[in-house]
Amino acid sequence: MATSSAPAPGRPAGPATLAGLTLPGGPRPGDLPSVHNALICVALPALAICADHGQLTGRGLEGVYLSGRRLLARCVLRVAGREPLALQGRLAAADRAVFLGAVRTPGDNGPDPGVTVERSRAADGTERITLRSSAGRPLRLPVEIALGTDLADLGAVASGQPGPEIFPSVHGTGMRWTADDGRYAAVTADPPPMDALAAAGLLRWEVELAPGAAGTIELRVRGDRTPRPVPPSAGTGRPGGAVLAEARAEGDDPRIGELLRTAVDDLRALLQRDPAHPADVHLAAGVPWRCGPVTAEALWAARMALPLGTRLAVSTLRTLARTQISGPGPAAGRISGTLRDAGPYLPPRCTGIEATLAFPAVLAEARRWGLPEQDIEELLPAAERCLRWLRAAADPHGFVPDPGPAGPWRAETQAHAHRAAVLGADLLDACGRPGGDDWREWAGTLRARFRTEFWLDDRSGGRPAAARVPGGRPWTQLGGWAAHLLDTGLLGGGRYAPGLLDRAETEQLARLLGTPALDSGWGLRSLGAKEPGHNPFGHRAGAVRVHETAVAVGGLAAAGYEREAASLLRGVLDAAEAFGHRLPEMYAGDQRTAGGVPVPHPAACRPAAVAAAAGVHLLATLAGIRPDAPGRTVALHPVRSAPLGAVRLSGLRVAAEPFAVRVSRLGLGMVEEAADGLQLGG
C-alpha cells in the first residue's frame, strides 16, 4: 500500500504542472489563459470548454478534451453562409451546455429571424444541432460545419504552444485526425453529410424545413483512449449516482435548492478513477487546472460531502492510503503530496502533511455517518501509520512543522494535528486498539502549549498567530486560515471535540471573523483587508476561499456564534447566485457594496471539489446534523436564528439509509425520515 522510497517532505508542484501534465517552457500561473467567462462542461475524464456563443474556434483553451488531450479544437457552424447570431449560452447541467442562436434567411422580412438554432453540447463532445423554422414557407438551408484539431495536451494548449492543426481525412460519416504518435480523434455525423472536404475540414448538408418543422444534426467525438466511466446510479442513469446520494433542498429561500442540486451535479462531474485501481474513485481538485492525482482537497471535499453517503470518503481514503510512504525513516507513514503556495509571508506548505493529518479524522467522522465496519477495519492500519508519523514529526514542544523539520510551525497545521489526535483516539477506542488515552494526553499538552505560544494578547482582546517561524518570531497576519481553529471534529453522541482555543479565545476569534476586515460580504477573506500584503485577488492574500468560509460557518455555528456564521453563510449564498450556483474555488475579496456582484478570479477552478462540497456542508450546518451511527442516534442542532427561513433537506444518507430533516422558521429541527432504529439524540 505504500511507495518504496521516501521523497522529500513535499515536492514542489511548480508552475509548470497542470492537470497532471507538464507545461512546455514552464509558464508561470499568471500566464495561464483565463477561463472565468467560459462555459465548462465536465464529466471527467471528459470536458468541453467554450464561450457562451457556442462556437469552438480553437482560441485559448476552447475545445473538447479527453484525459487531458484536445480531441476537437474547432467546430464552427454556418447556416445559409453565416454564423448564427448568438442569443444565449448556459449550463443545463454540470456535463451539458445549451446555446441558442438565430439565423436570418434571404426571404425574411423585417427584423424578425425565421430560423433558430439550438446546440446542446455534452462534456464528451456529443452535440445535437437543431434548426427550427418559424417561416411560413418551406426552406432549403445550406449547413456547414468546419472542424479541426491539433490533438494537443491541455498543458501545451495552456502554455500557448499547442502546435499546428493536423490534416484530416474523410472517415466514415465524418473526419479523422491522426497524430505522429498514433493517437487519433474522429468526428462522426448523423445524418451523414452530403459532402465532406478533407482539405477544409468541412462537412456540408442541405437541410429542408417545412413551416414550423425542425431538423437535427448530431455529432459524436471519440478518441483512441476511452476510459471506463464512473458508474451511474441504479434507476437514474446519472454518473456518480452510486457514489453520491440524490439529495434535495427546499425552503423559504428557493436558492438553496439550486445550490444543492448544482453542488451534487458538480461533485459527480469531478469524479475520476484511480487508474491502477479502477474500482476506486475520488474527486479531481478542480477544472480545468487540477485534474491530476488525488489531493488533500479531495479528502476535505469527501469529508464535507459525508451527508451524501460514505462511499466517496472510503474510496478517497483508500486511494490516499496507497500513496503512504513505507519503510524506515522520518517520512514513514506520511501521505505523499506536493508543495503549494501559502501566500506572501510563509514558504509553501506540504499538501501531503495536510492529507496525513486529515486521514484519521475523516475516517473517524465517516464512521459516525455510518461507514461499514469492514471498511473501517481495512483502513485502520493506514490511520495508525498516520498517527505514528504525527508523533515522530512533532518537535520537542509538540508542534508539527510544515513543510520540513526547520519549520515554520503553522497554526492551521497544529489545528489539523490536534483534530487527528482527538478523533484518532476516539477511533482507536472504538476499534479496540491501544493508544487512545495516550493521544488524548498528547492533544491536551498541545492545547496548553498552543495557548501559550500561539495566542497573542493585546488590548483589543488578542488574536492567534498564523505561524511561528524559526527563531520563535510569530507571524501575526489574520486571515481565513483561522477558521480551522474552530473545526474541532465530531465525536459520539452529537458532541464536538475540544479545540485548541479556550472559551474566551474562541469568542474573540468569532468576533474577529465577523469584522468587515475579514467578512467581505461575499465570504471570508484569506487575509484581512487591513493586513500588510493584502490583495483581493491573492488566493492566500485576500481572495475569498469558499472552503475556508464553509469551515468558518460550521465552526462558528457549532460554537454558538450564529450572527457571524449567518453573515458568512448569506454572503456565500449570494455569491453562488451570481455565479449561477456553480461556486468557484475562490473569487476576489473586494468589499461588498450595494448593487455589486462578486468579482471572479481569473485563475480559479470552476467547478472545484471543495467549493461544490462546501454547498453541501453549509446546508448540513443549517440543519445541525450530528450523526452517531454506531450509537444509533442522530442529534439536531440547527441554527436557531433560521437565517434562511424554513429549510427541508431530503435524500441525505445517515447509517447508509435515506435521511430527511426539516427546520422551521423558529429554528426548530425535526427528523422526517431515518434508518430503522435510529433515535433522536441530544
Buried (B, 14 or more C-beta within 10 A) or exposed (E): EBBEEBEEBBBBBEBBBBBBBBBBEEBEEEBBBEBBEBBBBBBBBBBBBBBBBBBBBBEBBBBBBBBBBBBBBBBBBBBBEEBBBBBEBEBEBBBBBBBBBBBBBEEEEEEEBBBBBBBBBBBBBBBBBBBBBEBEEEBEBEBBBBBBBBBBBBBBBBBBBBEEBBEBEBBEBBBBBBBEEEBBBBBBBEEEBEEBBEEEBBBBBEBEBEEEEBBBBBBBBBBBEEBEBBBBBEEEEBBBBBBBBBBBBBBEBEBBBBBBBBBBBBBBBBBBBBEEEEEBBBBBBBBBBBBBBBBBBBBBBBBBBBBBBBBBBBBBBBBBBBBBBBEEEBBBBBBBBBBBBBBBBBBBBBBBBBBBBBBBBBBBBBBBBBBBEEBBEBBBEBBBBBBBBBBEBBEEEBBBBBBBEEBBBBBBBBBBBBBBBBBBBBBBBBBEBEBBEBBBEBBBBBBEBBBEBBBEEEEEEBBBBBBBBEEEEBBBBBBBBBBBBBBBBBBBEBBBBBBBBEEEBBBBBBEBBBEEBBBBBBBBBBBBBEBEEBBBBBBBBBBBBBBBBBBBBBBBBBBEBBEBBBBBBBBBBBBBBBBEBBBBBBBBBBBBEEEEBBBBBBBBBBBBBBBBBBBBBBBBBBBBBBBBBBBBBBBBBBBBEBBBEBBBBBBBBBBBBBBBBBBBEEBEBEBEBBBEEBEEBE
